[in-house]
């Protein structure tokens, strides 16, 4: 099956030799561009390889320069960005205002939807930030505009295939104060209701949500029942895909959860290869909207019982994880060649062996490889799990009804 997108290969890309990896710098799809996550690494002639140097501002500036080169090779520019995801490490969080200042420089009056994901660290230990950028002709459509200062953000913007990007949602009120202190479920409710309010201003609703990702602090796994209750209250009966992760720190003291939400203007269809356990969950294996498939986060678990598999063996966990992705893609009439993006979450326990995952990707994926981001996460729901993967795919056109 021929991939419905092409890898972007700039004629000049001085930061590193991008050939030979199992990811693309970015992908062009019907005039839209989806970039991988890029850090502030650059080729160091003394070391003979890419390295990280400088503080938060320098790293953010280098990352955005990479994106400008990739978008340019794809026929767009940063003024047409629709979504920006800034993955900020716990060590970089105290300096994040420097990255925000660089972003303001880069975009000027243009406002993409901005997500800020706080992560434990990046694969390169010295990296403080890794940035993803999506862009569309004309910059998509701004459905909601408003002040985007600090953690109070309102811009909602469209992307490719009817996608609707929301900013990061946090349990902070209009004065910037934490709501429902100490109550994870109520903070989750506030975030989801905030998403609903923004979507309503955009002429949509929570019924349009296709994907959510929630980030909580360690120990939150014990209170997932409260989160599930909120999701049943606000998202039932048709649940979207979901990825649940724990991180060592979040945006502000007292913030117990942050939420990322993507919606679509297209009707939704749940995709399930036949795993009965999802009947009891508040998420589906994947959601199709238009010709895009939004997959939940997968890890090495038995898809019938939910039991973790292959403790201590990262290669086997990667094979099981990408195997589950492949089964879900097949249920939607696709293959791994249709993968548009992957975000790999590796824990500290798996980081030393992380290179083996590239071998699994070479065996499962094919050129052009998906746009990809690698992140070090605190936890994936069970202490033995070392790898999680969240993905999107571009599907063959649905048959005419």
Backbone torsions as a table, in degrees:
resi	resn	phi	psi	omega
1	UNK	NA	127.3	-179.8
2	UNK	-77.1	132.9	179.0
3	UNK	-63.7	141.0	-178.8
4	UNK	-83.9	18.3	-179.6
5	UNK	-146.2	170.0	179.1
6	UNK	-128.1	148.0	175.4
7	UNK	-73.6	137.8	177.2
8	UNK	-88.3	126.6	-177.0
9	UNK	-128.6	90.5	-179.5
10	UNK	-59.4	142.1	177.3
11	UNK	-64.5	-33.6	177.3
12	UNK	-126.1	124.7	177.9
13	UNK	-148.5	84.0	-167.9
14	UNK	-73.5	-7.3	-172.7
15	UNK	-77.2	-36.8	175.0
16	UNK	-166.9	162.0	176.2
17	UNK	-81.0	108.0	-171.6
18	UNK	-82.7	-3.4	-179.2
19	UNK	-79.1	147.4	174.9
20	UNK	93.9	-3.3	177.8
21	UNK	-90.9	165.8	177.7
22	UNK	-96.5	33.9	171.3
23	UNK	-145.4	157.9	173.5
24	UNK	-98.8	150.4	174.2
25	UNK	-57.1	-40.8	179.3
26	UNK	-170.3	162.9	179.9
27	UNK	-123.6	141.3	174.8
28	UNK	-103.9	129.7	-176.2
29	UNK	-136.8	106.6	177.6
30	UNK	51.3	40.2	178.3
31	UNK	89.2	-9.5	176.4
32	UNK	-94.6	155.2	179.3
33	UNK	-126.9	131.8	176.8
34	UNK	-119.9	113.9	-178.0
35	UNK	-94.1	151.4	167.9
36	UNK	-68.0	168.8	170.3
37	UNK	-73.7	135.1	-179.9
38	UNK	-129.9	133.6	179.9
39	UNK	-96.0	-168.0	179.7
40	UNK	-91.3	20.7	-179.6
41	UNK	-70.7	148.8	177.5
42	UNK	-151.5	154.9	-177.8
43	UNK	-63.5	127.7	178.2
44	UNK	-106.2	109.7	-176.4
45	UNK	-62.0	-29.1	179.3
46	UNK	-70.4	-39.5	179.9
47	UNK	-86.8	-18.4	-178.8
48	UNK	72.6	21.5	-179.4
49	UNK	-160.6	166.9	178.2
50	UNK	-65.7	146.1	178.4
51	UNK	-149.4	163.9	178.8
52	UNK	-99.8	134.4	173.8
53	UNK	-143.3	158.5	177.8
54	UNK	84.9	171.0	-179.9
55	UNK	-90.6	-163.1	-174.9
56	UNK	-58.6	-46.1	-177.7
57	UNK	-63.4	-44.3	179.6
58	UNK	-62.0	-44.0	-178.4
59	UNK	-66.1	-42.1	178.3
60	UNK	-63.7	-41.4	-179.3
61	UNK	-64.0	-40.8	177.7
62	UNK	-65.1	-42.9	179.3
63	UNK	-60.1	-46.5	-179.2
64	UNK	-67.2	-30.5	175.4
65	UNK	-65.3	-39.3	175.7
66	UNK	-60.9	-46.7	-179.6
67	UNK	-62.0	-39.0	178.4
68	UNK	-60.2	-41.0	179.6
69	UNK	-66.9	-41.1	-178.5
70	UNK	-68.9	-47.1	178.5
71	UNK	-60.5	-41.1	179.6
72	UNK	-60.0	-40.9	178.5
73	UNK	-70.2	-18.7	177.0
74	UNK	-96.1	4.9	176.6
75	UNK	88.8	10.7	179.9
76	UNK	-128.0	-175.7	175.2
77	UNK	-147.1	177.0	-175.9
78	UNK	-64.4	-24.3	178.0
79	UNK	-68.7	-8.6	178.2
80	UNK	-110.4	15.5	178.0
81	UNK	-65.9	138.6	177.6
82	UNK	-105.9	-34.9	-179.0
83	UNK	-141.7	138.5	174.3
84	UNK	-126.2	127.8	174.2
85	UNK	-115.3	117.3	178.0
86	UNK	-105.4	106.7	177.1
87	UNK	-87.0	111.2	-171.7
88	UNK	-112.4	129.6	-179.6
89	UNK	-74.6	160.3	177.1
90	UNK	-59.4	-36.7	178.3
91	UNK	-69.3	-29.4	-179.2
92	UNK	-85.9	-15.9	-174.5
93	UNK	-55.6	-42.7	179.4
94	UNK	-61.7	-17.6	-177.6
95	UNK	-109.0	12.5	-172.1
96	UNK	-63.6	-28.6	-179.8
97	UNK	-59.8	-25.3	176.0
98	UNK	-67.1	-42.0	177.4
99	UNK	-65.2	-39.4	178.5
100	UNK	-62.8	-36.7	178.3
101	UNK	-67.6	-39.1	176.7
102	UNK	-64.1	-42.2	178.2
103	UNK	-59.6	-42.4	178.7
104	UNK	-62.4	-38.3	175.6
105	UNK	-62.1	-47.3	-173.1
106	UNK	-65.7	-42.8	-171.9
107	UNK	-97.7	-20.2	179.9
108	UNK	58.1	-124.2	-177.7
109	UNK	-79.9	-15.0	-179.3
110	UNK	-74.3	136.5	-177.9
111	UNK	-125.1	99.1	169.1
112	UNK	-76.2	165.5	170.0
113	UNK	-70.1	130.9	-174.1
114	UNK	-115.4	125.8	172.7
115	UNK	-111.3	137.0	174.5
116	UNK	-121.7	111.8	-178.5
117	UNK	-106.7	121.3	178.6
118	UNK	-89.3	124.2	-174.4
119	UNK	-124.3	163.8	-179.5
120	UNK	-63.5	-52.2	177.1
121	UNK	-168.2	179.1	175.6
122	UNK	-109.5	168.3	-176.6
123	UNK	-59.3	-42.7	171.8
124	UNK	-81.2	115.0	-171.2
125	UNK	-58.1	-33.9	-177.0
126	UNK	-77.7	-11.3	-177.8
127	UNK	-72.9	133.8	179.2
128	UNK	-103.0	-19.7	-175.7
129	UNK	-153.0	144.4	171.8
130	UNK	-135.4	128.0	-168.8
131	UNK	-116.0	136.3	172.8
132	UNK	-110.8	144.7	179.1
133	UNK	-135.6	134.5	168.8
134	UNK	-112.7	144.5	179.2
135	UNK	-142.8	151.4	-179.7
136	UNK	-140.1	155.0	177.0
137	UNK	-53.2	129.5	-179.3
138	UNK	75.7	1.4	-178.7
139	UNK	77.0	21.2	-177.0
140	UNK	65.8	-157.3	179.1
141	UNK	-123.3	129.5	175.2
142	UNK	-80.1	108.8	-179.7
143	UNK	-83.9	-31.1	176.7
144	UNK	-138.3	133.3	174.6
145	UNK	-128.7	153.7	-179.7
146	UNK	176.2	-175.4	-179.7
147	UNK	-64.4	133.2	177.8
148	UNK	-120.6	72.1	-176.3
149	UNK	-117.2	139.8	-180.0
150	UNK	50.8	-123.6	-179.7
151	UNK	-99.5	2.8	177.9
152	UNK	-96.1	103.5	-174.8
153	UNK	-130.4	146.8	-176.3
154	UNK	-131.5	-14.9	-173.3
155	UNK	-63.9	126.4	174.9
156	UNK	-121.2	127.4	-171.9
157	UNK	-138.3	148.5	179.1
158	UNK	-86.2	154.7	176.0
159	UNK	-128.6	-145.2	-177.7
160	UNK	-75.9	151.7	173.1
161	UNK	50.4	43.9	174.9
162	UNK	75.5	8.5	179.3
163	UNK	-64.6	145.5	176.7
164	UNK	-127.7	117.0	-175.8
165	UNK	-98.4	129.1	174.1
166	UNK	-104.4	155.9	174.7
167	UNK	-75.8	170.2	174.8
168	UNK	-55.7	136.9	-178.8
169	UNK	-109.7	124.9	-176.6
170	UNK	-128.1	153.4	179.0
171	UNK	-81.2	61.7	178.5
172	UNK	-124.3	132.4	-177.6
173	UNK	-82.1	-174.7	-175.2
174	UNK	-62.9	-21.4	178.1
175	UNK	-92.1	0.5	-178.7
176	UNK	82.8	13.5	-178.9
177	UNK	-94.5	145.7	-179.2
178	UNK	-68.2	130.4	176.9
179	UNK	-90.2	154.7	176.4
180	UNK	45.1	58.7	-178.0
181	UNK	-53.2	131.5	176.9
182	UNK	79.4	-1.9	-175.7
183	UNK	-113.4	98.2	-176.1
184	UNK	-60.6	-46.1	-176.3
185	UNK	-62.8	-42.4	-179.0
186	UNK	-71.7	-31.4	174.0
187	UNK	-67.1	-38.6	176.6
188	UNK	-62.7	-42.4	179.1
189	UNK	-60.4	-43.7	-179.7
190	UNK	-59.9	-44.5	-179.6
191	UNK	-62.5	-44.4	-178.2
192	UNK	-69.2	-38.2	176.0
193	UNK	-66.0	-35.6	175.3
194	UNK	-62.5	-40.9	175.2
195	UNK	-60.4	-43.2	179.3
196	UNK	-62.1	-38.9	-179.9
197	UNK	-66.7	-41.5	178.3
198	UNK	-65.9	-41.6	178.9
199	UNK	-65.4	-36.7	177.8
200	UNK	-63.0	-39.7	176.7
201	UNK	-65.0	-25.3	178.9
202	UNK	-89.0	4.6	-179.0
203	UNK	81.6	18.6	-178.7
204	UNK	-126.3	-165.6	178.9
205	UNK	-156.0	178.4	177.1
206	UNK	-62.1	-18.6	176.1
207	UNK	-67.7	-12.4	178.9
208	UNK	-93.6	-3.1	-176.9
209	UNK	-71.2	130.4	179.8
210	UNK	-110.0	-23.1	-176.3
211	UNK	-151.9	138.2	172.4
212	UNK	-130.8	152.2	172.2
213	UNK	-138.9	126.0	180.0
214	UNK	-118.3	140.7	-178.3
215	UNK	-119.5	124.2	-178.5
216	UNK	-128.8	171.0	179.8
217	UNK	-83.9	160.8	178.1
218	UNK	-54.4	140.9	-178.3
219	UNK	94.2	-10.2	-177.9
220	UNK	-69.3	-19.0	-179.5
221	UNK	-55.8	-31.3	-178.7
222	UNK	-69.2	-16.3	-177.8
223	UNK	-115.5	23.7	177.8
224	UNK	-63.7	-24.8	179.9
225	UNK	-61.5	-35.8	177.9
226	UNK	-68.0	-39.7	176.5
227	UNK	-63.9	-42.5	178.9
228	UNK	-61.4	-37.7	178.8
229	UNK	-62.7	-42.9	179.2
230	UNK	-65.1	-42.7	179.9
231	UNK	-63.3	-37.8	176.7
232	UNK	-65.8	-39.1	-179.4
233	UNK	-64.2	-39.8	-168.6
234	UNK	-107.4	-19.7	-174.5
235	UNK	-115.7	-18.7	-178.5
236	UNK	-62.3	153.5	6.7
237	UNK	-93.5	-11.5	-175.3
238	UNK	-104.0	98.4	-175.9
239	UNK	-81.1	148.0	174.2
240	UNK	-84.9	178.0	170.2
241	UNK	-70.6	161.9	-178.5
242	UNK	-153.6	147.8	172.2
243	UNK	-126.6	128.5	-178.5
244	UNK	-118.7	126.2	-176.8
245	UNK	-137.5	154.6	171.4
246	UNK	-112.9	143.6	177.7
247	UNK	-130.2	154.8	-175.4
248	UNK	-69.3	-26.1	-178.2
249	UNK	-145.3	155.9	173.4
250	UNK	-125.6	-169.0	-164.9
251	UNK	-65.1	-37.2	-176.7
252	UNK	-143.0	151.0	171.2
253	UNK	-56.4	135.1	-179.3
254	UNK	94.6	-17.9	176.1
255	UNK	-79.0	119.4	-176.9
256	UNK	-100.1	-14.2	-177.7
257	UNK	-153.5	144.1	166.0
258	UNK	-125.8	150.7	-171.9
259	UNK	-131.6	133.6	173.0
260	UNK	-111.5	132.6	-175.2
261	UNK	-131.7	132.4	171.6
262	UNK	-122.6	134.5	178.5
263	UNK	-119.2	176.8	179.0
264	UNK	-145.4	148.6	175.4
265	UNK	-82.7	-7.5	-179.6
266	UNK	-90.1	154.6	172.0
267	UNK	-59.2	150.3	-177.0
268	UNK	-102.3	150.6	174.2
269	UNK	-138.5	125.6	177.5
270	UNK	-75.3	137.8	177.6
271	UNK	-117.2	124.7	-179.3
272	UNK	-142.7	122.1	179.2
273	UNK	-65.6	-5.5	-179.2
274	UNK	118.8	22.8	-178.8
275	UNK	-87.6	110.5	-173.4
276	UNK	-66.7	-25.1	-175.2
277	UNK	-63.4	-21.9	178.6
278	UNK	-69.6	-13.3	175.6
279	UNK	-63.0	-24.4	-178.0
280	UNK	-102.1	-2.3	-176.2
281	UNK	-98.9	163.5	178.2
282	UNK	-101.8	34.2	174.6
283	UNK	-152.7	164.5	176.8
284	UNK	-117.1	160.0	178.2
285	UNK	-58.1	-37.4	179.1
286	UNK	-161.0	156.0	175.9
287	UNK	-123.3	129.9	173.8
288	UNK	-99.6	133.8	173.6
289	UNK	-140.9	119.4	-172.0
290	UNK	64.2	-129.7	176.7
291	UNK	-107.0	21.9	179.7
292	UNK	-114.0	137.3	178.0
293	UNK	-111.8	126.4	179.8
294	UNK	-108.4	108.8	-175.7
295	UNK	-92.5	143.3	171.9
296	UNK	-66.8	167.0	174.4
297	UNK	-69.6	130.8	179.6
298	UNK	-114.1	148.0	173.6
299	UNK	-141.2	-178.9	-176.6
300	UNK	-80.8	81.0	176.0
301	UNK	-129.3	154.6	173.3
302	UNK	-69.5	119.4	-172.6
303	UNK	-73.0	-8.2	174.1
304	UNK	-94.1	-46.3	-175.5
305	UNK	-96.1	-22.7	-175.3
306	UNK	83.2	4.2	-179.3
307	UNK	-74.9	140.3	178.8
308	UNK	-68.6	150.8	-177.3
309	UNK	-119.2	154.1	169.3
310	UNK	53.6	54.8	178.1
311	UNK	-60.1	135.1	176.9
312	UNK	81.0	-2.5	-176.5
313	UNK	-119.8	94.6	-174.8
314	UNK	-66.7	-38.9	179.6
315	UNK	-60.8	-44.3	179.3
316	UNK	-67.3	-36.9	177.3
317	UNK	-65.2	-39.5	178.4
318	UNK	-64.1	-41.7	178.6
319	UNK	-62.1	-43.2	179.6
320	UNK	-66.9	-39.5	-178.6
321	UNK	-65.8	-50.3	179.2
322	UNK	-69.9	-24.8	173.1
323	UNK	-65.5	-41.1	176.8
324	UNK	-66.1	-38.9	175.5
325	UNK	-60.1	-44.8	-179.0
326	UNK	-62.7	-39.4	177.8
327	UNK	-63.1	-40.9	-179.7
328	UNK	-68.5	-41.0	176.0
329	UNK	-60.5	-42.9	180.0
330	UNK	-61.4	-37.1	178.6
331	UNK	-65.3	-21.5	178.1
332	UNK	-98.0	5.5	179.1
333	UNK	81.7	27.8	-176.0
334	UNK	-133.1	179.8	177.8
335	UNK	-134.2	173.2	175.9
336	UNK	-57.6	-20.3	176.4
337	UNK	-63.9	-17.1	-179.9
338	UNK	-87.7	-4.5	-177.2
339	UNK	-65.1	126.9	179.9
340	UNK	-94.4	-44.6	-179.5
341	UNK	-137.8	150.2	167.3
342	UNK	-136.6	140.7	168.2
343	UNK	-119.0	118.7	178.8
344	UNK	-100.9	127.1	176.6
345	UNK	-108.7	115.2	177.9
346	UNK	-113.3	139.6	178.4
347	UNK	-86.1	168.2	179.0
348	UNK	-59.1	-33.6	-179.5
349	UNK	-65.9	-28.2	-178.1
350	UNK	-98.4	-7.1	-171.0
351	UNK	-63.4	-36.1	-178.9
352	UNK	-63.7	-26.4	179.8
353	UNK	-106.0	13.5	-169.9
354	UNK	-59.8	-26.2	-179.4
355	UNK	-60.6	-26.2	-178.1
356	UNK	-66.6	-22.3	179.7
357	UNK	-66.1	-33.0	177.9
358	UNK	-61.9	-35.8	177.9
359	UNK	-65.2	-39.1	177.3
360	UNK	-66.2	-41.6	178.5
361	UNK	-62.1	-40.0	178.4
362	UNK	-61.6	-34.9	-178.7
363	UNK	-76.3	-30.5	-172.8
364	UNK	-99.0	-39.2	-174.3
365	UNK	-96.1	177.1	179.8
366	UNK	-149.0	164.3	178.9
367	UNK	-76.2	132.4	4.5
368	UNK	-79.2	130.8	-178.9
369	UNK	-72.4	155.5	-179.7
370	UNK	-65.3	156.7	168.0
371	UNK	-68.0	131.5	-167.6
372	UNK	-139.4	155.1	176.6
373	UNK	-136.4	138.8	176.6
374	UNK	-116.6	130.0	-172.9
375	UNK	-134.6	143.9	173.3
376	UNK	-95.1	119.1	-176.6
377	UNK	-108.4	156.3	178.4
378	UNK	-74.2	-36.8	-178.0
379	UNK	-165.1	156.8	-176.3
380	UNK	-125.3	24.0	176.5
381	UNK	101.2	-19.6	175.3
382	UNK	-149.8	139.1	-172.7
383	UNK	-62.6	-22.6	-178.7
384	UNK	-84.5	-12.9	-178.1
385	UNK	-80.9	130.6	-176.6
386	UNK	-115.8	-10.7	-177.8
387	UNK	-142.3	133.5	171.4
388	UNK	-130.1	147.6	-179.2
389	UNK	-133.9	127.1	172.1
390	UNK	-111.7	137.3	-172.3
391	UNK	-146.1	161.5	167.2
392	UNK	-129.4	158.0	-179.5
393	UNK	-141.9	155.9	173.9
394	UNK	-103.9	122.8	-171.9
395	UNK	-100.7	159.6	170.0
396	UNK	-58.3	149.8	-179.5
397	UNK	-57.6	137.5	178.2
398	UNK	-65.7	142.9	178.6
399	UNK	-63.9	145.5	179.7
400	UNK	-62.4	136.9	-179.4
401	UNK	-84.5	NA	NA
